[in-house]
Amino acid sequence: ELPDDVLSPDIRERAIGKVVSLKRAAAGSWKAVLRFPEENAGTDFTQLLNILYGNVSLFGGVKITGVNWSALPSRFLTGPQFGIPGVRKQLGEDQRGLICTALKPVGLTSDELAGICYDFALGGIDIVKDDHGLSNQQKSGFRERVTKCVKAVRKAADKTGHRATYYPNITADGSETLRRYEFAHREGAGGVLLIPHLCSLSIMRELASLKLPLPIMAHPAFSGSYVLSPENGLSPELLYGYLWRLSGADFSIYPNAGGRFSFSEAQCKAINKSCRDTETLPLKPSFPVPGGGVQRQTLPGLLKSYGPDTVFLIGGSLYQHPKGITYASREISELLHADSEN
């Protein structure tokens, strides 16, 4: 970002990125491989992100599709605290696919949301998370809701023996996110929901390094402009799989094919692979969480296509079941248990 004639030969050699290769990819497009000096990133994760997609994000026609993760300095390779193995150990479920649902709608009181949480847990849902629209509303304050929903899943466990977990949405302004994370831990939540593109990937990475026993489920709100264009941004598997794992996500929620969003089945499978790929990125694998378009009737096909190391996020179709939330949840839970036994 300086004229060539003011750069010394030393800086040119040590600090400027190099073009490793340049090949035609398709009509009107090229694939470039670039290499940057390690020292450019310094010690900060945020600066690493800046190198990956900083000012170049302001150019049209530039899409980042991959990173040579093995070339990263070890100081950046922390990743999820739990990953798939740790979450399975926490839930006591070694093999089968898992089910997650969302508490909604916004506008209900904490007592009403806790009642819904209880019904889901009673039916055998594994993870009951806050909807990403639930925060610290007047009718349902964050702390009140966490306390009541944790009690609800414990009450259901006492009755059925099935240990569901509750994940509150801790996304907030500045350091309040950390305070909500700590409060969720003290109250006995099973994990947390975080929107990293509202509060930053570096905040998620910091939370994952705190060693409080709470898995982090990352939500894709506010990230659409990064991944939807075929010409600009980041590939979905790079962002929701590799980069979120590098930033500490134990779960990666993404828009499933066939729902109200526009991802293809091939893109979904690529995200699943990048969440679990421990060879390319030597960190703990994270659970892919397809959501939006997952229905009771489509779950068997998705399970066969995506595999058991998947958390299926089902919302609307459970609320719509004519026999109620608990019956619908039990129906889904029995389906997954039966599949793992076959």
N, C-alpha and C positions, 0 to 999 in steps of 0.2 A: 504494500500500500504506500510505497514511496517511488519516486522516479528512479529508474535504473542508475542514473549517473550520480546519485547520492549514496548508493549502497557500496560499502567496502567489500572487497573480495572475501574477507573472512565471514562477514554476516551473510553474504550471498551463499556461501558454502554451508554454514552451520544452521541457519535459521529459516531459509526459504524451502517450501515444499517442492518435491520433485515429481515429475510425471514419469511413472514407471512404464505405463503402456497406454496406447490409445487405439481403439479398434472400432470400426463401424458396427453398430448394433442392429440398426434397422434404417429404413428410409428416413433421412433427416435427423438421425440421432447417432451418438457415439458413446462408447463406454470407456471411461478413463479410470485408471488406477493411479492413485496419488500416494506419496509417502511423505510424512511430516516428521521432523526431528522430535525425539522424545522430550527434550528440554523445553519445547514450546508450551507443553501442558503444565509445566511446573509441578506443584503439589496439589493443585485444586481440581476436583472433579468437575466443577463448573467450567473451568477453562478447557478441559478435555471436550466437553459438550460444545463449547464455543469453536473449537477446532473442527469438530465433526460437522457442525451445521450452524455457523455463525453468520458472518456477513454474506456468505454465499446463498443464504436463505432469501436474500433480497433480489436475487437474480431469477428470472423466469427460465424454465427449461432445464433446471438442475435437480436431479433426484438422487439421493443417497440410497444405495441398495445393499451395501455390505461393508463390513469392517473386518480387518484381520485382527481378531481379538487376541490371538496368541502373541502379537507384537506389543500389546499394552504392558506398561510397567506393572509389577505385582501389586503396587499400592492401590491401584484402581480395581483390582480383581477381588472384590469382597462378595457382593451379590446377596441372595436371600439368606436370611438367618435359618429358616426352616426348610424351605423347598418341599418337594413332594414327599420325601421320606419323613421329614419332621412333622408335616401336617397329618400324614397317615398315622404316625405314632400317637399324636395328640388325640386324634379321633378314634383310635383303636380299630381302624379299617385298613387292612393290609393290601387288598387287591381290587375291590370293586370300584366302579365309577361313583362319583359323589354328586349330591344334589344340593343346590343353593337356591334360595328364593329371596325376594325383597319385600320389606315392610313398606306399605304404601296404602293410601295416597297421603300426600301432604295435606294438612288440615285436621287430621285426627288428633285426639289428646294422647298423652303418654299411656294412660290406662287402656285406651282403645287399641293402640299399637301393641302394647304388651299382651293384650288378649289375643290378637292375631298371631303374635309371636308364639304364644302358648299353643294355639291350634296347629300351627306348622310343626312345632317340635313334637307335639303329641302324635302327629301322623308319621314321624320318622325322618323329617328333613334333616340334613346334616348341618347346614350352615344357613342361619337366618340373618341376613344383613339389612342394614338400613338402606332404603332407596337413596340414590345419590342426591335427591332433592330434599332429604331430611337433614337438617343442620341443628340450629338452635332456635326453633320457632316459638312464637308466643304460646301456642297451645301444647307444644311438646318441647320443653327445654332439654338440651343435650344431657345434662347430668341426671335429671329426673327420668328421662327415657332409658338411659343406660341401666340405671339401678333397677327399674321395673322390668325391663326385658331380660336382664340376667336372672332375676328371680323367676320369671316366667319359664325360661328353659330349664332351670333347676327343678321347678315344680313338675314339669312334664317328665323329666328324667326320673324323678322319684316315683312317678306313676307307671312308667313304661320300661324303665331300665335303659332306654336309648338316650345317649348323651349328645343332644344337639348343642351347637355353639351359636352365640350371638355376636355379630360384628357391627359395632356402631360406626357411623360416618364421622371421622375425626377432622375432616378437612375444615380449616378455619383460617383466620387472619394471623399471619406471622407466627410468633411463638405460642399462640393459643393452640395450634395443632399439637405441639409437644405436650402441653398441659392436658389436652383431651386424651392423648395417647396414654399418658401416665394414669389419668383417672380411670380409663377403660380397664387398664391392668389391675388397679386396686379394687375395682368393683367385681372383677372376675369375668370380664368378657373373654371370649375365645380367640378373638382377633380383631382387626380393625379394617374399615374401608377407607381408602384414601384416593383423592383425585389428584394425581401428581402434576397434571398440567395446569392446575389452579394454584397449587402451593409449591411446586417445583420438584424436579427429579432429585435434586440434591437434598431436599428435606426428607424425601422417602429414604434415600441412602443413609442419612443420619439416623432416622428412626430404626432402620434395620441393624444399625451398629450398636444400639443401646443395650442389647442383650436382655431386654424385658421380653418374657415369653409370650409374644403376641405376633402371629403371622400377619402379613400385610396383603390385602387384596386391592390391587390397583384398578381404578375405573377410568374409561377412556373419554369422559366428558372433556370438552375443550381441546381435544386433540385431532378432530376430524380434518382440519386444514393441512395437517402434516401428512396425511396418508391417502386422501381421496383422489388427488390429481394423478393421472398417469405420467405426467411430465415434471412435476415439482414435488418437493418434500422428501419424505422417507418412505421406504417400502413398509407395508404393515408388519411383516414378519421381523424387520429390523427394529421397529419401534416397540411393538407390543410383546415381542419375544425377547430378543437379545438385549436391547437397551433397557427395558424395564427390569429384566433380571439383573443386569449389571447395576441397576439403581436400587436393588433390594426387594423387588416384588416377589412374594411367594405365590401369588395368583395374578393372572392377567385376564381381565374381562375384555372381550372384544365383540363386535357386532357379528352375529352368526349369519350365514347364508340363508336366504329364504324368509328373513324377517322384514322389518320396516326399514332396514339399512341396505347398503348396496354391495356388500362383500360377496365374492364368489366362493364356491366350495374349495376351489384350488387355493385361494388366498387364506381361507380358514385352516386348511391342512398345513400350509406353509407356516402360519403362526403357531399351530400346535407343535410342529417340528422344532421351531426355534425356541419355544418355551422349554423343551425337554432335551435339547441338543447340548450334551456335556462334552463333546469332543471339540467342536468349534469354539465354544465358550466354556472353559473348565470351571464352572460354578455349579451349585446345586440346581437341579431342574425345578421349574415352577409349574404349577397347574394352569393349563389353558382353561379359560372359563367362557365358552360361547354363550351369548345371551341375545335375546331378541329373535324371535322366530323358533325358539325351542318349545315344542308342544308335547302334551302327553302322548299323542299318537305318533309323533315323529321321533321320540326319544330312542326307541329300539334301533332305528336305522342310523341315527347319529352315534349311538354307542358302538355299533358295529364299524362305522366309518372312522370315528375319532379314537376309539380305544378306551380302556378303563382308567387310564391316567388323565382323566378329564373331569372337571366339575361343570355340571350342566346347570345353567342359571334359568330357572323357570318361574315366571311370574303370573302373567295374565290368565293362562289356561287353568292354573290352580284356583285362582279367585273365581273363575267362571264355572267351575264344576257344579253341577246341579245338586250334588250331595254334600257340598261344603268343602272347606279347606282341609280339614283333618282327613276326611275320606280320600280326597284327591292326593294328599301327601302320602298317605299310607299306600295307595295304589302305585305311585311312582317308586316309593321305597321298596316295596315288595318286588317290583319288576327288576330293580338293580340287584337286589339280593339273589333273586332267582338266576339272573344272568351270570353272577360270579360263581354260582354253584354248578353251572353247566360246563 
